[in-house]
Structure formats: C-alpha cells, structure tokens
Amino acid sequence: MIKELPAKLKELRLLNNYSQKEVAKKLGISPSIVSGYETGERTPSTEILLALSYLYKCSTDYLLGR
C-alpha cells in the first residue's frame, strides 16, 4: 500500500462532497471496495487509480505522493 494514498482518497472524496457509494457507482465498483482503499486494506489497480485521478481531477503522481 502506498503510504499517503488512503488519506488522500478520503480527503479528495470529502472535498468533492461525494459519498463512498457515489464514488463506487462512478467507478463501477462496490462501496466496500472504496472503503478498503480509504482504510488501506486494499490497493487500487492501475485502471482504478487512473479513474480516481480523472474523477478527482488530479494526477496519479499526486495520488501516489510523488
């Protein structure tokens, strides 16, 4: 797991006023998977990481802490 990724995903979701359910629907995954990303229990695939960067209008480098 990338150290800062869970906190950044949660922060970006809240800044965009999305619920975990809304993010899950936009990405085509379940809300429990979104929760897992935000707690660090799961690591998003490259495809999902890219989709998250589009959703939150940020770079993948930002999400990965680079």
ZAMAR-740483 format. One record per residue: residue number from 1; residue in one letter; y, z, x of N, C-alpha, C in turn. Coordinates in Angstrom, 1 decimal, decimal comma, padded with zeros to 4 digits. Layout:
BEGIN
ATOM NUM a Y Z X Y Z X Y Z X
...
END
This chain:
BEGIN
ATOM 1 m -001,2 000,0 000,8 000,0 000,0 000,0 001,2 000,0 000,9
ATOM 2 i 002,2 -000,8 000,5 003,5 -000,9 001,2 004,3 000,4 000,8
ATOM 3 k 004,7 001,2 001,7 005,3 002,5 001,5 006,4 002,5 000,4
ATOM 4 e 007,4 001,7 000,5 008,5 001,8 -000,4 008,3 001,0 -001,7
ATOM 5 l 007,3 000,2 -001,8 007,1 -000,7 -002,9 007,0 000,0 -004,3
ATOM 6 p 006,2 001,1 -004,4 006,2 001,7 -005,7 007,5 002,2 -006,3
ATOM 7 a 008,3 002,9 -005,4 009,6 003,4 -005,8 010,6 002,3 -006,1
ATOM 8 k 010,5 001,2 -005,4 011,4 000,0 -005,6 011,1 -000,6 -006,9
ATOM 9 l 009,8 -000,8 -007,2 009,4 -001,4 -008,5 009,9 -000,6 -009,7
ATOM 10 k 009,7 000,7 -009,6 010,2 001,6 -010,7 011,7 001,6 -010,8
ATOM 11 e 012,4 001,7 -009,7 013,8 001,6 -009,7 014,4 000,3 -010,3
ATOM 12 l 013,8 -000,8 -009,9 014,2 -002,1 -010,5 013,9 -002,2 -011,9
ATOM 13 r 012,8 -001,7 -012,3 012,4 -001,8 -013,8 013,4 -001,0 -014,6
ATOM 14 l 013,8 000,2 -014,1 014,7 001,1 -014,9 016,1 000,5 -014,8
ATOM 15 l 016,5 -000,1 -013,7 017,9 -000,8 -013,6 018,0 -001,9 -014,6
ATOM 16 n 016,8 -002,6 -014,9 016,8 -003,7 -015,8 016,5 -003,3 -017,2
ATOM 17 n 016,4 -002,0 -017,4 016,1 -001,5 -018,8 014,9 -002,1 -019,4
ATOM 18 y 013,8 -002,2 -018,6 012,5 -002,6 -019,1 011,6 -001,5 -019,2
ATOM 19 s 010,7 -001,5 -020,1 009,6 -000,5 -020,2 008,5 -001,1 -019,4
ATOM 20 q 007,5 -000,3 -019,1 006,3 -000,8 -018,4 005,6 -001,9 -019,3
ATOM 21 k 005,6 -001,6 -020,5 005,0 -002,5 -021,5 005,7 -003,9 -021,4
ATOM 22 e 007,0 -003,9 -021,4 007,8 -005,2 -021,3 007,5 -005,9 -020,0
ATOM 23 v 007,4 -005,2 -018,9 007,1 -005,9 -017,6 005,7 -006,5 -017,7
ATOM 24 a 004,8 -005,7 -018,2 003,4 -006,2 -018,3 003,3 -007,4 -019,1
ATOM 25 k 004,0 -007,5 -020,2 004,0 -008,7 -021,1 004,6 -009,9 -020,4
ATOM 26 k 005,7 -009,7 -019,6 006,3 -010,8 -018,9 005,4 -011,3 -017,8
ATOM 27 l 004,6 -010,4 -017,2 003,7 -010,8 -016,1 002,3 -011,2 -016,6
ATOM 28 g 002,0 -010,9 -017,8 000,7 -011,3 -018,3 -000,4 -010,3 -017,8
ATOM 29 i 000,0 -009,1 -017,6 -001,0 -008,0 -017,2 -000,9 -006,8 -018,1
ATOM 30 s -001,7 -005,8 -017,9 -001,7 -004,7 -018,8 -000,7 -003,6 -018,3
ATOM 31 p -000,1 -002,8 -019,2 000,8 -001,8 -018,8 000,2 -000,8 -017,8
ATOM 32 s -001,1 -000,6 -017,8 -001,7 000,4 -016,9 -001,7 -000,2 -015,5
ATOM 33 i -001,7 -001,5 -015,3 -001,6 -002,1 -014,0 -000,2 -001,9 -013,5
ATOM 34 v 000,8 -002,1 -014,3 002,2 -001,9 -013,9 002,4 -000,5 -013,5
ATOM 35 s 001,8 000,5 -014,2 001,9 001,9 -013,9 001,2 002,1 -012,5
ATOM 36 g 000,1 001,5 -012,3 -000,6 001,6 -011,0 000,3 001,1 -009,8
ATOM 37 y 001,0 000,0 -010,0 001,9 -000,5 -009,0 003,0 000,6 -008,7
ATOM 38 e 003,5 001,2 -009,7 004,6 002,1 -009,6 004,2 003,5 -009,0
ATOM 39 t 002,9 003,8 -009,1 002,4 005,1 -008,6 001,8 004,9 -007,2
ATOM 40 g 001,6 003,6 -006,8 001,0 003,3 -005,5 -000,5 003,3 -005,6
ATOM 41 e -001,1 003,4 -006,8 -002,6 003,4 -006,9 -003,1 002,0 -006,8
ATOM 42 r -002,2 001,0 -007,0 -002,6 -000,4 -007,0 -001,6 -001,2 -006,1
ATOM 43 t -002,1 -002,3 -005,5 -001,2 -003,1 -004,7 -001,2 -004,5 -005,4
ATOM 44 p 000,0 -005,0 -005,7 000,1 -006,3 -006,4 -000,4 -007,4 -005,5
ATOM 45 s -001,0 -008,4 -006,1 -001,4 -009,6 -005,4 -000,1 -010,4 -005,0
ATOM 46 t -000,3 -011,4 -004,1 000,8 -012,2 -003,7 001,5 -012,9 -004,9
ATOM 47 e 000,6 -013,4 -005,8 001,2 -014,0 -007,0 002,0 -013,1 -007,9
ATOM 48 i 001,5 -011,9 -008,1 002,3 -010,9 -008,9 003,5 -010,4 -008,2
ATOM 49 l 003,4 -010,3 -006,9 004,6 -009,9 -006,1 005,7 -010,9 -006,2
ATOM 50 l 005,3 -012,2 -006,2 006,3 -013,3 -006,3 006,9 -013,2 -007,8
ATOM 51 a 006,0 -013,0 -008,8 006,5 -012,9 -010,1 007,5 -011,8 -010,3
ATOM 52 l 007,2 -010,6 -009,7 008,1 -009,5 -009,7 009,5 -009,8 -009,1
ATOM 53 s 009,4 -010,5 -008,0 010,7 -010,9 -007,4 011,5 -011,8 -008,2
ATOM 54 y 010,9 -012,7 -009,0 011,6 -013,6 -009,9 012,1 -012,8 -011,1
ATOM 55 l 011,3 -011,9 -011,6 011,7 -011,0 -012,7 012,9 -010,2 -012,4
ATOM 56 y 012,9 -009,6 -011,2 014,0 -008,7 -010,8 015,1 -009,3 -010,0
ATOM 57 k 015,0 -010,7 -009,8 016,0 -011,4 -009,1 016,3 -010,8 -007,7
ATOM 58 c 015,2 -010,6 -007,0 015,3 -010,1 -005,6 014,3 -010,8 -004,7
ATOM 59 s 014,4 -010,7 -003,5 013,5 -011,3 -002,6 012,2 -010,5 -002,4
ATOM 60 t 011,1 -011,2 -002,0 009,9 -010,4 -001,8 010,1 -009,6 -000,5
ATOM 61 d 010,9 -010,0 000,4 011,2 -009,2 001,6 011,8 -007,9 001,2
ATOM 62 y 012,7 -007,9 000,2 013,3 -006,6 -000,3 012,3 -005,7 -000,9
ATOM 63 l 011,4 -006,3 -001,7 010,3 -005,5 -002,3 009,4 -004,9 -001,3
ATOM 64 l 009,2 -005,6 -000,2 008,3 -005,2 000,9 009,0 -004,3 001,9
ATOM 65 g 010,3 -004,1 001,7 011,0 -003,2 002,6 011,4 -003,8 003,9
ATOM 66 r 011,6 -005,1 004,0 011,9 -005,8 005,2 013,4 -006,2 005,3
END
